[in-house]
Amino acid sequence: MTIKTADVIIVGGGVHGAATAYELAKAGVKTVLFEKEYLSSGGSGRSAAGLRQHFGTEVNLRMAKYNLSVFPTLEEELDTGMKLEFTQWGYMWVAYSDSCMEQLNKNVTLQKSLDIPSVMMTPAEIHERWPYLNLDGILGAAFCGDDGHINPQTLTLAYGHAARRLGAEIKTYTPVAKLLAENGRIKGVLTESGEEWHAPKVLLTAGPWSTPLAATVGVELPVYPERHNILITEPVEVFDCPMVLCLDDGAYFKQCPNGTFMFGRDDPGEPHTVEAGNSAKFLEGVTKSVLKRIPALRGVRVVRQWSGPYDNTPDHNAIIDWTPVEGLLVNCGWSGHGLQFGPSGGRVCKEMLMGETPFVDLHRFRLARFAENDLFFEPAFI
């Protein structure tokens, strides 16, 4: 059997894997990426694709700020002909309780200290700008007009195609059966077809599928899947509705550039599985929840519904760290907000894989925090 080699192997063709492949290829690193289906086929392509700088921890904010500095010119930079549909119609977190208002105020204060243009809004200010929203029970909201939307499929595909153009090898429909290690350090991967690849460094960024793959070399990841549903309506007149997140029941909605609306809602009853599936319970619950917030959509038809897996951790924050197996880097556990971190995730992984100092301090994302009982809670997650 012929063993093939690379400088870096990436396992996982979501946005973080594709973005890292692009950054490495741009730096001249011989890179091969393995994806079990097609690029964006997992959580990335099924994302609601909201872009926000509303977080309550400094490291997430610094990375989110970097993301929003990249997105405006990314379509031109990647130069693939794919439309990323980047829009900046804003992202609004709506509070229905005093405790939520208090937390939003804390978050916005921190955001402003980092020169992120977030503001707190009163119900009257919300009504003046978006009169079609029903404000019953709303105490106020946090809003950032620089935030918005992007197409999750074309974002991931464009990163992958640009990486390939720069010399990276992108192997789709090539599932990895297991990682390979020897004497405590990574050796490479074995595909399900029996193909063996060796590299001194491997990046595992396969969302919830990272956990069983890491276990093949004895690394335990506290990352588990949780199914989330989304639905899309038929297109209506474009009126620049921002992403609106309701902090009473976790419902969210936004208008996409083609006029369709996207609905979602947090549902703790969803199964912990990577298997896609749809539920009538979600369809009924989310439509009732969203329509009472934006009655103008009553009568608009639902076109389709789908689901995808979050890759959750116990503290709902990512793991970006070297593992006890030397040369094995993991980037997973984003708990539902990972798509928008593609640019910063790709950059920090490239920096780590090339022996450079990451542009942000990643200490809080370390794997050991779980064993140390030093969890890193993000107050702004959905």
Solvent accessible surface area in square Angstrom, and as a share of the most:
residue,aa,sasa,rsa
1,M,160,0.72
2,T,109,0.63
3,I,73,0.37
4,K,90,0.38
5,T,76,0.44
6,A,9,0.07
7,D,68,0.35
8,V,4,0.03
9,I,0,0.00
10,I,0,0.00
11,V,7,0.04
12,G,6,0.06
13,G,2,0.02
14,G,21,0.20
15,V,2,0.01
16,H,14,0.06
17,G,0,0.00
18,A,0,0.00
19,A,1,0.00
20,T,0,0.00
21,A,0,0.00
22,Y,7,0.03
23,E,26,0.12
24,L,0,0.00
25,A,8,0.06
26,K,105,0.44
27,A,46,0.36
28,G,67,0.64
29,V,26,0.15
30,K,116,0.49
31,T,3,0.02
32,V,1,0.01
33,L,0,0.00
34,F,2,0.01
35,E,14,0.06
36,K,74,0.32
37,E,70,0.31
38,Y,99,0.38
39,L,5,0.03
40,S,4,0.03
41,S,12,0.08
42,G,18,0.18
43,G,31,0.29
44,S,18,0.12
45,G,4,0.04
46,R,78,0.28
47,S,25,0.16
48,A,17,0.13
49,A,2,0.01
50,G,10,0.09
51,L,0,0.00
52,R,3,0.01
53,Q,6,0.03
54,H,6,0.03
55,F,0,0.00
56,G,17,0.16
57,T,21,0.12
58,E,81,0.36
59,V,16,0.09
60,N,0,0.00
61,L,0,0.00
62,R,110,0.40
63,M,0,0.00
64,A,0,0.00
65,K,80,0.34
66,Y,50,0.19
67,N,1,0.00
68,L,14,0.07
69,S,74,0.48
70,V,26,0.15
71,F,2,0.01
72,P,69,0.44
73,T,81,0.47
74,L,2,0.01
75,E,66,0.29
76,E,142,0.63
77,E,78,0.35
78,L,1,0.00
79,D,101,0.53
80,T,40,0.24
81,G,73,0.70
82,M,41,0.18
83,K,138,0.58
84,L,2,0.01
85,E,67,0.30
86,F,47,0.20
87,T,25,0.15
88,Q,80,0.36
89,W,52,0.18
90,G,0,0.00
91,Y,6,0.02
92,M,0,0.00
93,W,5,0.02
94,V,3,0.02
95,A,0,0.00
96,Y,47,0.18
97,S,43,0.28
98,D,114,0.59
99,S,78,0.50
100,C,35,0.21
101,M,43,0.19
102,E,102,0.46
103,Q,62,0.28
104,L,3,0.02
105,N,67,0.34
106,K,118,0.50
107,N,4,0.02
108,V,4,0.03
109,T,94,0.54
110,L,53,0.26
111,Q,0,0.00
112,K,109,0.46
113,S,79,0.51
114,L,21,0.11
115,D,118,0.61
116,I,2,0.01
117,P,73,0.46
118,S,2,0.01
119,V,66,0.38
120,M,52,0.23
121,M,21,0.09
122,T,70,0.41
123,P,45,0.28
124,A,75,0.58
125,E,80,0.36
126,I,1,0.00
127,H,95,0.43
128,E,146,0.66
129,R,136,0.50
130,W,12,0.04
131,P,83,0.52
132,Y,52,0.20
133,L,14,0.07
134,N,48,0.25
135,L,35,0.17
136,D,112,0.58
137,G,54,0.52
138,I,18,0.09
139,L,77,0.38
140,G,0,0.00
141,A,0,0.00
142,A,1,0.01
143,F,7,0.03
144,C,3,0.02
145,G,31,0.30
146,D,62,0.32
147,D,0,0.00
148,G,3,0.03
149,H,11,0.05
150,I,0,0.00
151,N,26,0.13
152,P,11,0.07
153,Q,74,0.33
154,T,29,0.17
155,L,0,0.00
156,T,0,0.00
157,L,51,0.25
158,A,1,0.01
159,Y,3,0.01
160,G,0,0.00
161,H,74,0.33
162,A,0,0.00
163,A,0,0.00
164,R,104,0.38
165,R,129,0.47
166,L,77,0.38
167,G,63,0.60
168,A,5,0.04
169,E,79,0.35
170,I,15,0.08
171,K,37,0.16
172,T,45,0.26
173,Y,146,0.56
174,T,22,0.13
175,P,39,0.24
176,V,16,0.09
177,A,46,0.36
178,K,86,0.36
179,L,3,0.02
180,L,27,0.14
181,A,46,0.35
182,E,97,0.44
183,N,150,0.77
184,G,51,0.49
185,R,86,0.31
186,I,4,0.02
187,K,70,0.30
188,G,0,0.00
189,V,0,0.00
190,L,44,0.22
191,T,3,0.02
192,E,118,0.53
193,S,101,0.65
194,G,33,0.31
195,E,43,0.19
196,E,26,0.11
197,W,9,0.03
198,H,38,0.17
199,A,8,0.06
200,P,72,0.45
201,K,60,0.26
202,V,0,0.00
203,L,0,0.00
204,L,0,0.00
205,T,10,0.06
206,A,17,0.13
207,G,18,0.18
208,P,9,0.05
209,W,62,0.22
210,S,0,0.00
211,T,38,0.22
212,P,81,0.51
213,L,24,0.12
214,A,0,0.00
215,A,63,0.49
216,T,63,0.37
217,V,24,0.14
218,G,69,0.67
219,V,7,0.04
220,E,152,0.68
221,L,6,0.03
222,P,39,0.25
223,V,7,0.04
224,Y,75,0.29
225,P,28,0.18
226,E,25,0.11
227,R,34,0.12
228,H,21,0.09
229,N,4,0.02
230,I,9,0.04
231,L,0,0.00
232,I,9,0.04
233,T,3,0.01
234,E,38,0.17
235,P,86,0.54
236,V,42,0.24
237,E,143,0.64
238,V,68,0.39
239,F,62,0.26
240,D,68,0.35
241,C,1,0.00
242,P,1,0.01
243,M,7,0.03
244,V,4,0.02
245,L,0,0.00
246,C,1,0.00
247,L,48,0.24
248,D,76,0.40
249,D,51,0.26
250,G,15,0.15
251,A,0,0.00
252,Y,18,0.07
253,F,1,0.00
254,K,3,0.01
255,Q,2,0.01
256,C,11,0.06
257,P,41,0.26
258,N,104,0.53
259,G,0,0.00
260,T,12,0.07
261,F,0,0.00
262,M,11,0.05
263,F,6,0.02
264,G,0,0.00
265,R,60,0.22
266,D,65,0.33
267,D,18,0.09
268,P,116,0.73
269,G,60,0.58
270,E,10,0.05
271,P,58,0.37
272,H,110,0.49
273,T,33,0.19
274,V,45,0.26
275,E,120,0.54
276,A,65,0.50
277,G,22,0.21
278,N,96,0.49
279,S,26,0.17
280,A,83,0.64
281,K,123,0.52
282,F,4,0.02
283,L,67,0.33
284,E,97,0.44
285,G,13,0.13
286,V,0,0.00
287,T,28,0.16
288,K,131,0.55
289,S,5,0.04
290,V,0,0.00
291,L,33,0.16
292,K,108,0.46
293,R,11,0.04
294,I,0,0.00
295,P,58,0.37
296,A,69,0.53
297,L,6,0.03
298,R,158,0.58
299,G,73,0.70
300,V,36,0.20
301,R,172,0.63
302,V,63,0.36
303,V,87,0.50
304,R,136,0.49
305,Q,35,0.16
306,W,45,0.16
307,S,2,0.01
308,G,10,0.09
309,P,14,0.09
310,Y,38,0.15
311,D,16,0.09
312,N,3,0.01
313,T,0,0.00
314,P,63,0.40
315,D,0,0.00
316,H,47,0.21
317,N,0,0.00
318,A,0,0.00
319,I,0,0.00
320,I,3,0.01
321,D,32,0.17
322,W,86,0.30
323,T,12,0.07
324,P,114,0.71
325,V,14,0.08
326,E,104,0.47
327,G,9,0.09
328,L,0,0.00
329,L,0,0.00
330,V,0,0.00
331,N,2,0.01
332,C,1,0.01
333,G,0,0.00
334,W,9,0.03
335,S,1,0.01
336,G,33,0.32
337,H,4,0.02
338,G,11,0.10
339,L,14,0.07
340,Q,10,0.05
341,F,0,0.00
342,G,0,0.00
343,P,4,0.03
344,S,0,0.00
345,G,0,0.00
346,G,0,0.00
347,R,75,0.27
348,V,0,0.00
349,C,0,0.00
350,K,36,0.15
351,E,13,0.06
352,M,24,0.11
353,L,5,0.02
354,M,74,0.33
355,G,69,0.66
356,E,74,0.33
357,T,121,0.70
358,P,32,0.20
359,F,63,0.26
360,V,11,0.06
361,D,109,0.57
362,L,19,0.09
363,H,102,0.45
364,R,71,0.26
365,F,0,0.00
366,R,34,0.12
367,L,24,0.12
368,A,45,0.35
369,R,0,0.00
370,F,36,0.15
371,A,100,0.78
372,E,98,0.44
373,N,129,0.66
374,D,53,0.28
375,L,52,0.26
376,F,12,0.05
377,F,126,0.53
378,E,4,0.02
379,P,60,0.38
380,A,0,0.00
381,F,81,0.34
382,I,36,0.18
